[in-house]
Amino acid sequence: MYKNLAATLVAACFVVSASAQTPKPTALASQAPLKAAFVYVTPVLPAGWTRQHEEGRLQLERDLAGKVQTTAVDNVAEGPDAERVIRDLAAQGNQLIFTTSFGYMEPTLRVAREFPNVKFENITGYKQADNVATANARHYEGRYLSGVAAGRMSKTGVAGFVAGFPIPEVVQGVNAFVLGMRSVNPKAQVKVVWLNAWFDPAREREAAMALMDQGADVLSFQVATTAVMAAAQERGKMAIAFHSDMRKDAPDAQLLAITHHWGNYYAARAKAVQNGTWKPGDTWGGVKDGMVRVEHFGPKLPQAVRDEVLARQKEMAAGKLQPFQAVKAAIRDNQGKERIARGTQLTDEQLHHMDWLAEGVIGSVK
């Protein structure tokens, strides 16, 4: 997928003068810049999910300087508003449109049927079409690594997780987090609160406070703002940043950040449209692809724990560590049912349909 962009050479045309028999200079016709658009589910904040996609868009502009023209529309609610915005962007002549939220999947598919010559990329969705591709990052890999740090640092053995919606991607993250914790503290627990919203700073803070009141001394989250980080900072607890470095809001609380990186993917897909090699499909990149990593360690995390987490990350990049692989014992859900038999691991198809919570998670999928 990551192919170099071939330069487009337009055939030179010249007219031979009947009197002088001298050809006129060859003229190269310049290729018009590719028009690419992005749709964001939240405002472009200093940190978070949308910030990382905005950084990816900016990298795309740098990597393809003069060859691409981008547009971004932020704070677009999932549902009818999204369909209207996506349709408007297609009608405005954008040739490649990235829709960066799971809730944009169906609106993207509907608009794609109306504009068969436009290429669409839905981030976190799972349905493809002739002109619709999907992509996501293996966030759960970073979740597992952060769980190792949380397991080492928690004094109560209890972590809290503020979650948006109980879709497979988020369920994967909750489960990987508890499995990472339990790899170093077999009795660790994770209490989860579902908000059924991606962007609600007040409720994010409220959930974080409630989890700390229930004994959680390390917090993780999958929502759009830094409210959970700020709450942990205020209460003197610890937290795992997600999407971006959030030390500005939680300079003492942040243990590390799980970050995701989209620039290389966006540039590769834009190049594919330009050189005619774009195809629909599904991309799921992780640590080994550079799409996910743990970094931005905070002052509370001892060097020994940093080294341990980074060593696990190297193992993961080399394919030696898989969060959902049952190596020594079967992995069960929090109802006691065996979900991953000893000596096996989940396939991507099974991960895409994960609807259960692992042993050690206090909560349910609802």
C-alpha positions as CSV (number, residue, x, y, z in Angstrom):
1,M,0.0,0.0,0.0
2,Y,2.8,2.4,0.8
3,K,4.1,3.0,-2.7
4,N,6.0,5.9,-4.0
5,L,4.1,8.4,-6.0
6,A,5.1,8.2,-9.7
7,A,5.6,11.5,-11.4
8,T,2.9,12.1,-14.1
9,L,4.5,13.1,-17.4
10,V,2.1,14.7,-19.9
11,A,3.0,14.0,-23.5
12,A,4.8,16.9,-25.0
13,C,3.2,18.4,-28.1
14,F,4.8,20.6,-30.6
15,V,4.2,22.1,-34.0
16,V,6.8,22.0,-36.7
17,S,7.1,25.2,-38.5
18,A,6.9,24.8,-42.3
19,S,9.3,27.6,-43.0
20,A,11.9,27.1,-40.2
21,Q,11.4,23.4,-39.5
22,T,12.3,24.1,-35.9
23,P,10.2,22.5,-33.1
24,K,8.8,24.6,-30.4
25,P,9.9,23.9,-26.8
26,T,8.2,21.0,-25.1
27,A,5.5,22.1,-22.5
28,L,4.6,19.9,-19.5
29,A,1.1,20.2,-18.4
30,S,1.0,20.3,-14.6
31,Q,-1.3,17.9,-12.8
32,A,-4.0,19.6,-10.7
33,P,-3.6,19.0,-7.0
34,L,-5.7,16.2,-5.5
35,K,-8.6,17.5,-3.5
36,A,-8.9,15.6,-0.2
37,A,-11.4,16.4,2.6
38,F,-11.7,15.3,6.2
39,V,-14.7,15.1,8.5
40,Y,-14.1,15.3,12.3
41,V,-16.6,14.3,15.0
42,T,-15.4,16.9,17.5
43,P,-13.8,20.3,17.4
44,V,-10.0,20.3,16.8
45,L,-8.8,20.4,20.3
46,P,-5.1,20.7,21.5
47,A,-5.1,17.0,22.2
48,G,-7.3,13.9,21.6
49,W,-8.8,11.8,18.8
50,T,-9.5,14.7,16.3
51,R,-6.1,16.3,17.1
52,Q,-4.3,13.2,15.9
53,H,-6.3,13.1,12.6
54,E,-5.6,16.8,12.1
55,E,-1.9,16.1,12.6
56,G,-2.2,13.4,10.0
57,R,-3.9,15.9,7.6
58,L,-1.1,18.4,8.1
59,Q,1.5,15.7,7.5
60,L,-0.3,14.8,4.3
61,E,0.0,18.4,3.1
62,R,3.7,18.5,3.9
63,D,4.5,15.1,2.3
64,L,2.6,16.0,-0.9
65,A,3.3,19.7,-0.9
66,G,1.8,21.3,-4.1
67,K,0.2,18.0,-5.1
68,V,-2.7,18.0,-2.7
69,Q,-5.3,20.5,-1.5
70,T,-7.1,19.6,1.8
71,T,-10.2,20.7,3.5
72,A,-11.4,19.8,7.0
73,V,-14.9,20.2,8.6
74,D,-14.9,19.6,12.4
75,N,-17.5,19.1,15.1
76,V,-19.9,17.2,12.8
77,A,-22.5,15.2,14.7
78,E,-23.0,11.6,13.6
79,G,-26.2,11.0,11.7
80,P,-28.0,13.4,9.3
81,D,-25.5,16.2,9.7
82,A,-22.7,13.9,8.8
83,E,-24.4,12.7,5.6
84,R,-25.1,16.3,4.6
85,V,-21.5,17.4,5.1
86,I,-20.1,14.4,3.4
87,R,-22.4,14.9,0.4
88,D,-21.5,18.6,0.2
89,L,-17.8,17.7,0.2
90,A,-18.3,15.2,-2.6
91,A,-20.3,17.7,-4.6
92,Q,-17.6,20.3,-4.2
93,G,-15.2,18.2,-6.2
94,N,-13.2,16.4,-3.5
95,Q,-11.7,13.2,-4.9
96,L,-10.8,11.6,-1.6
97,I,-12.8,12.0,1.6
98,F,-11.8,10.7,5.0
99,T,-14.6,10.3,7.5
100,T,-13.0,9.8,10.9
101,S,-15.7,8.3,13.2
102,F,-17.5,4.9,13.5
103,G,-20.8,6.7,13.4
104,Y,-20.0,8.1,9.9
105,M,-19.9,4.6,8.4
106,E,-23.5,4.4,7.1
107,P,-23.7,8.0,5.9
108,T,-20.4,7.5,4.1
109,L,-21.8,4.4,2.3
110,R,-24.9,6.2,1.3
111,V,-23.1,9.2,-0.2
112,A,-20.6,6.9,-1.9
113,R,-23.4,5.3,-3.9
114,E,-24.2,8.7,-5.2
115,F,-20.6,9.6,-6.1
116,P,-19.0,6.5,-7.6
117,N,-16.0,8.4,-8.9
118,V,-15.1,9.7,-5.4
119,K,-12.9,7.6,-3.1
120,F,-14.0,7.4,0.6
121,E,-12.1,6.2,3.6
122,N,-14.1,5.5,6.8
123,I,-11.9,5.4,9.9
124,T,-13.0,2.8,12.5
125,G,-15.8,1.4,10.3
126,Y,-16.0,-2.1,8.9
127,K,-18.1,-1.9,5.8
128,Q,-16.5,-1.5,2.4
129,A,-17.8,-0.8,-1.1
130,D,-16.2,-0.4,-4.5
131,N,-15.3,3.2,-3.6
132,V,-15.2,2.9,0.2
133,A,-12.2,1.6,2.2
134,T,-11.9,1.3,6.0
135,A,-9.0,1.7,8.3
136,N,-8.3,1.7,12.0
137,A,-5.4,1.5,14.4
138,R,-4.9,-1.5,16.8
139,H,-5.4,0.7,19.8
140,Y,-5.8,-2.4,22.0
141,E,-2.0,-3.0,21.6
142,G,-1.3,0.3,23.3
143,R,-4.0,-0.5,25.9
144,Y,-2.2,-3.7,26.9
145,L,1.1,-1.9,27.3
146,S,-0.5,0.8,29.4
147,G,-2.0,-1.9,31.5
148,V,1.4,-3.2,32.4
149,A,2.3,0.3,33.7
150,A,-1.0,0.6,35.5
151,G,-0.6,-2.8,37.1
152,R,2.9,-1.9,38.4
153,M,1.8,1.5,39.7
154,S,-1.6,1.0,41.2
155,K,-1.6,0.7,45.0
156,T,-5.3,-0.3,45.2
157,G,-5.1,-2.8,42.4
158,V,-8.2,-1.0,40.9
159,A,-8.2,1.1,37.7
160,G,-11.1,3.0,36.2
161,F,-12.0,3.2,32.5
162,V,-14.3,6.0,31.2
163,A,-15.6,4.7,27.8
164,G,-17.7,6.2,25.0
165,F,-19.8,3.5,23.3
166,P,-19.5,-0.3,23.8
167,I,-18.4,-1.0,20.2
168,P,-15.9,-3.7,19.6
169,E,-12.9,-1.3,19.3
170,V,-13.6,0.1,22.8
171,V,-14.4,-3.3,24.3
172,Q,-11.0,-4.5,22.9
173,G,-9.3,-1.7,24.7
174,V,-10.9,-2.3,28.0
175,N,-10.1,-6.0,27.8
176,A,-6.5,-5.5,26.7
177,F,-6.0,-3.0,29.5
178,V,-7.1,-5.5,32.2
179,L,-5.0,-8.2,30.6
180,G,-2.0,-6.0,30.7
181,M,-2.6,-5.1,34.3
182,R,-3.1,-8.8,35.2
183,S,0.1,-9.8,33.5
184,V,1.9,-8.1,36.4
185,N,-0.8,-8.2,39.1
186,P,-3.2,-11.2,38.6
187,K,-5.7,-9.7,41.1
188,A,-6.1,-6.4,39.3
189,Q,-9.5,-5.1,38.5
190,V,-10.8,-2.5,36.0
191,K,-14.1,-0.7,36.7
192,V,-15.8,0.6,33.5
193,V,-18.3,3.4,33.0
194,W,-20.1,3.8,29.6
195,L,-21.1,7.3,28.7
196,N,-22.7,6.5,25.3
197,A,-21.1,9.7,24.0
198,W,-17.7,10.5,22.6
199,F,-17.7,14.2,23.5
200,D,-19.1,15.3,26.8
201,P,-16.5,16.9,29.0
202,A,-18.8,17.4,32.0
203,R,-19.9,13.7,32.1
204,E,-16.3,12.5,31.4
205,R,-15.2,14.4,34.5
206,E,-18.1,13.1,36.6
207,A,-17.4,9.5,35.7
208,A,-13.7,9.9,36.5
209,M,-14.5,11.4,39.9
210,A,-17.0,8.5,40.6
211,L,-14.4,5.9,39.7
212,M,-11.8,7.4,42.0
213,D,-14.4,7.5,44.8
214,Q,-14.8,3.7,44.2
215,G,-11.1,3.1,44.8
216,A,-9.5,3.5,41.3
217,D,-6.1,5.2,41.6
218,V,-5.3,4.9,37.9
219,L,-7.7,6.0,35.2
220,S,-7.9,5.2,31.5
221,F,-10.5,6.4,28.9
222,Q,-11.7,6.4,25.4
223,V,-13.6,9.6,25.0
224,A,-12.6,12.8,23.2
225,T,-11.3,15.3,25.7
226,T,-8.7,15.6,28.5
227,A,-11.4,15.8,31.2
228,V,-10.4,12.5,32.8
229,M,-6.7,13.5,32.8
230,A,-7.6,16.8,34.5
231,A,-9.7,15.0,37.1
232,A,-6.8,12.6,38.0
233,Q,-4.5,15.6,38.3
234,E,-6.9,17.4,40.6
235,R,-7.2,14.4,42.9
236,G,-3.6,13.4,42.9
237,K,-4.2,10.1,41.1
238,M,-2.6,8.6,38.0
239,A,-3.9,8.4,34.4
240,I,-3.1,7.0,31.0
241,A,-3.4,9.6,28.2
242,F,-5.1,8.4,25.0
243,H,-4.6,9.7,21.4
244,S,-2.1,12.4,22.4
245,D,0.3,13.6,24.9
246,M,-1.8,15.3,27.6
247,R,0.9,16.4,30.1
248,K,-0.2,19.9,29.7
249,D,-3.5,19.1,31.5
250,A,-2.0,16.4,33.8
251,P,1.7,17.1,34.3
252,D,1.9,15.0,37.4
253,A,-0.9,12.5,36.8
254,Q,0.1,11.2,33.3
255,L,2.0,7.9,33.4
256,L,2.3,7.6,29.7
257,A,0.3,8.3,26.5
258,I,-1.0,5.8,24.0
259,T,-0.8,7.7,20.7
260,H,-1.9,6.9,17.1
261,H,-0.4,8.3,13.9
262,W,-2.3,8.7,10.6
263,G,0.0,10.9,8.4
264,N,1.8,8.0,6.6
265,Y,-1.5,6.3,5.9
266,Y,-3.2,9.4,4.6
267,A,-0.3,10.2,2.4
268,A,-0.2,6.6,1.0
269,R,-3.9,6.6,0.2
270,A,-3.7,10.0,-1.5
271,K,-0.8,8.8,-3.6
272,A,-2.7,5.7,-4.6
273,V,-5.6,7.9,-5.8
274,Q,-3.2,10.0,-7.8
275,N,-1.4,7.1,-9.5
276,G,-4.5,5.0,-10.1
277,T,-3.7,2.2,-7.7
278,W,-6.3,3.0,-5.0
279,K,-8.4,0.0,-4.0
280,P,-11.0,-0.6,-1.3
281,G,-10.2,-2.8,1.6
282,D,-9.5,-2.8,5.3
283,T,-6.2,-1.6,7.0
284,W,-5.6,-2.3,10.6
285,G,-2.2,-1.1,11.7
286,G,-0.6,-1.4,15.0
287,V,2.7,-1.1,16.9
288,K,4.8,-2.8,14.2
289,D,3.4,-0.4,11.5
290,G,4.1,2.7,13.6
291,M,0.4,3.6,13.8
292,V,0.3,2.9,17.6
293,R,2.9,3.5,20.3
294,V,3.3,4.3,24.0
295,E,5.4,7.4,24.7
296,H,5.4,10.7,26.6
297,F,6.2,9.1,30.0
298,G,5.3,11.1,33.1
299,P,7.4,11.9,36.2
300,K,5.7,9.3,38.4
301,L,6.6,6.4,36.2
302,P,9.9,4.8,37.4
303,Q,12.6,4.1,34.9
304,A,12.4,0.4,35.6
305,V,8.7,0.4,34.6
306,R,9.4,2.5,31.5
307,D,12.0,0.0,30.4
308,E,9.6,-2.9,31.0
309,V,6.9,-1.3,29.0
310,L,9.2,-0.4,26.1
311,A,10.6,-3.9,26.1
312,R,7.1,-5.3,25.8
313,Q,6.5,-2.8,23.0
314,K,9.5,-4.2,21.1
315,E,8.2,-7.7,21.6
316,M,4.9,-6.7,20.2
317,A,6.5,-5.0,17.2
318,A,8.4,-8.2,16.5
319,G,5.2,-10.3,16.7
320,K,6.3,-12.1,19.9
321,L,3.5,-10.6,22.1
322,Q,-0.2,-10.6,21.3
323,P,-2.6,-9.2,23.8
324,F,-5.3,-11.7,23.0
325,Q,-3.2,-14.8,23.0
326,A,-3.7,-17.3,25.8
327,V,-0.2,-18.6,26.5
328,K,-0.2,-20.1,29.9
329,A,-3.9,-20.4,30.6
330,A,-7.3,-19.9,28.9
331,I,-8.7,-16.4,28.9
332,R,-12.2,-16.1,30.4
333,D,-14.8,-13.4,30.4
334,N,-16.1,-11.8,33.6
335,Q,-18.9,-14.3,33.8
336,G,-16.4,-17.2,33.9
337,K,-16.9,-18.4,30.3
338,E,-13.8,-19.5,28.4
339,R,-13.3,-17.1,25.5
340,I,-9.7,-17.9,24.3
341,A,-8.5,-21.5,24.8
342,R,-5.0,-22.1,26.0
343,G,-2.4,-22.0,23.2
344,T,-4.7,-20.0,20.8
345,Q,-5.3,-16.4,20.0
346,L,-8.2,-14.5,18.6
347,T,-8.4,-13.8,14.9
348,D,-9.0,-10.4,13.5
349,E,-12.5,-11.4,12.6
350,Q,-13.2,-12.4,16.2
351,L,-11.7,-9.1,17.4
352,H,-13.9,-7.2,15.1
353,H,-17.0,-8.7,16.8
354,M,-15.8,-8.7,20.4
355,D,-18.8,-8.2,22.7
356,W,-17.6,-9.6,26.0
357,L,-15.6,-8.2,28.9
358,A,-12.6,-10.1,30.3
359,E,-12.2,-11.5,33.7
360,G,-11.2,-8.7,36.1
361,V,-13.5,-6.1,34.5
362,I,-16.3,-4.9,36.7
363,G,-19.1,-3.9,34.4
364,S,-21.1,-5.1,31.4
365,V,-21.4,-4.4,27.7
366,K,-24.6,-2.4,27.4
